[in-house]
Amino acid sequence: MIKDKVVIITGASSGIGEATAKLLAKNGAKVILGARRINRLEAIAKAIYAEGGIAEYQALDVTERKQLEAIAQLAKDKFGRVDVMINNAGVMPLSTLDQLKVEEWDRMIDVNIKGVLYGIASVLPVMKAQKSGQIINLSSIGGHHVSPSAAVYCATKFAVGAISEGLRQEVGGDIRVTVISPGVTESELANTISDESARKGMQEFRKLCIPAEAIARSILFAISQPDDVDISEMIVRPTASPY
């Protein structure tokens, strides 16, 4: 059951993170929102409270390990525990490798891989101590299928799958680990694409997109399972998607 579970969500200021925060709070979870845009977090928290939910928020850059430790501490200080960590923050500045956009590669590695690892590190000791918890990592269909201009992005999402499976095998028993791989979904990810041809290609691809709420419902489903059931992996894509 999800009622009264304490849930941290990274990348919570828009898209999947925002939709998930609102849906989980509506179903009785106590949500802690983290993202860089504090004004957006404040507005989302106010909307949740207006509908009778419970939400806290804190500025968060997932590339800064101490900030993830701080948001985990906020959850403990406010509610005494951490039941679910949703590592949702991600970036997707697509480009072909020959353009040598090394700074963008570094950014994807920092956010999409190290950000997930820092998120895991921030809550794993708490969950082990309380002998319960669930870590949900957002991958992508890009973690299952590689396409031109997405080599580095896909590599980061393959890494999320590998990290999650390794974690699942290591923690066994008390802590559940779930990987959710969205297909093309309404979000601000495409806004990070600086290459014009890749941006146009993504705009065409996004004509098939499903709403962020579709992924939020999948996350709710995974959390709502009995403690002895771990939904280890889900791919959620548009019915018409070719990938």
N, C-alpha and C positions, 0 to 999 in steps of 0.2 A: 504494500500500500504506500501511497505517496503523502498522505496527510501528515503534516508537521515535520516532514523531512527537511533538513537544512541543505540547500543546494547552492553551490557557487557556479556562476556562469561567466566565462570570459567572452570578450567580444560581444557584450550584451547591449550595445547601444543601437543596434539596427539588425535587420535581416533575421537569420535563424536565432541568434542570441536573444533579440528582443521578443520574437514570437514565442520562444521557449519560456522565457521568464514570465510572460503574461499567462501562458497556458498552465504552467506548473503552479503559479500562485493561485490561479482560479481553482485549481484542484487541491488546494490546501497546503502546498509546500511553502517554506520560508526561504525566499530567494535572496541571494547576495549577488549584486550585479557589478561587474568590473569591465571597464573599457577606458580609452583615453579621453573620450568626449564626456566630461562630467555633466555638462548641461543636458545632454541627451539622457544620461542615466537618471538625473533628477526628475526629468519629465516622465520617464517610464515608471519610476518608483511612485510618483504621485498618482499616475493612472492606476497602478496596481492597488494602492491604498484606497483610492476612490471606489474601487469595486470590492473592498473588504479584504484584500490580500495583505500580505506582509512582505516588505522588501527593504533591504539595505543596499547601499551602493558605495563604491570607492573607486577613485581614479586608478587605472591599472594599465601598465605597459608590460605585456607578457615577456618582453625581452629582458626585463629587469627582475631577476630572481627574488630580490628582497621585496618587491611590490607584490608578488604572488604569495610570499610568506606572510605579508601584512594582511592580505585579504582573507587568507585562511585564519589568521589570528582574529580578525574582525568577526568571522563566523563563530569562532569559539567563544569570544568575549560576549557576543550578543545572545547566542543560543546554546552554547556549551558543547557543541559537537559539529562535525561535518559529515553528512550522510552521502552526498553526491558531489563530485567535481565534474563539470562539463567543460572540457578544453575545446572551445569553439573558435577562438580568435584565429584568423588566417588572412593571408594576402596572396594575390594571384597576378603579378605583373608579367604576363606572357610575352615572350619574344623568342625568335630563333637564336640558337647558340652562337651563330657567327656574328651576331651583333655585339657580342661581348658586354652585355649589360651586367657586369660583375657585381655592381652595387645592389642591383635588384636580386641577383642570385643570393647574395649575402642576406638581404632582408628576408627573403623567403625561408632560408635556412634558420635564421634567428627567430622568426615568428612561428613558422609552421612546424619546426622540429624542436628547437630549443625551448620555445614557449610551452609546448606540450610536456616536455621533460620537466621544466620548472614547475608546471602545474601539478604534475604527478608528485614531484619532490615535496611540494608544499603541503600536501594532504596525506601522503602515505603513512608517515609516522602517527598521525592522529587516528587514521582508520585502523592501523594495526593495533594501537593501544585500546581502541574501543571495540576491536574485533568485529567490525562491520563497516560497510561502505561500498560505494560504486564509483568507478572512474569511467566517464564516457568521453571518448576522443572522436572528434569530427575529422574524418578523412574525406574522400571524394571518389567519384567514379574515376578520377585521375589517379587514384591509388590502385586501380585495376586495369586501366587502359591508357597507353601513352599515345599522344598525338603531336604533330609538328607544332612548334612554338611553346609546347608545354613540358619540355623535358625536365627542367629543374623543378617546376611545380609538381609534376607527377612524382618525381623522385622524393620530394618531401612528403607526399601523401602515401607513397609506398612505405616510407619510413614510419609514418604514424601507425600503419597496420602492423609492421614488424615489432615496433616498440610495445604496442598493445598486446600482441600475442605473447611476447616474452613476459610482460607483466602478468598476464593472466596465468601463465604456467607457474610463475614464481610465487604469487600471492595465494593461489588456490584456497578454497574453503570458506574464508570469511569475507573476502573482498571480491566484488564482481567487476569485470572489465568488459566494456562494450565499445565497439567501433561502429560508427554510423557513417556511411558513404553516400552523401547526396549526389543525385544527378543535377542537371541544370536547374537551379533554384533562384527565385527572386532574392537578390542581395546586392550589396555594394561592391562585391569582389571585382567586378569588371572595371570599376572606377580606378583601380590601381594599374591598369594596363597602359603603358606609355607608348607602345608600338602601335602605329595607326592600323596596319593591316591585321594584326592580331585582335585589335579592338573591334574592327569591323566584322571579323570572323566570329567573334564572341557575340556581338549584337545579333547576328543571324542565328547563331546557335540558340540564343536565349529566347527566341520566338516560341520555343517549346516549353519554357520554364514552368515549374510548379511553384505554388506559394510557399513562403517560409513556414507557414503553419503546418504544412504536410510533414516537414522534418520535425517540427515541435511535437506533433502527435506521435511520431515514431519514438522520440526520446521519452515522452510520457509513458508509452507502452513498455519500453525497456525498464524504466524505473519501477513501474507498477507491478512487475512480476513478483511472485513470492521469493523470499530470500534464498531459497535453494535452487532458483532458476536464473541462469545467467544468459541473457540474449547477447551472445558474443559478437555477432556481426550482422549488420543490416545494410542492404543497398536499396536506396529509395530514389526512384527515377521517374520521369514522365513516361506514361504508357507508350507514347509515340517516339521515345528516344531511340536512336540507332545504336547508342553506346551503352 
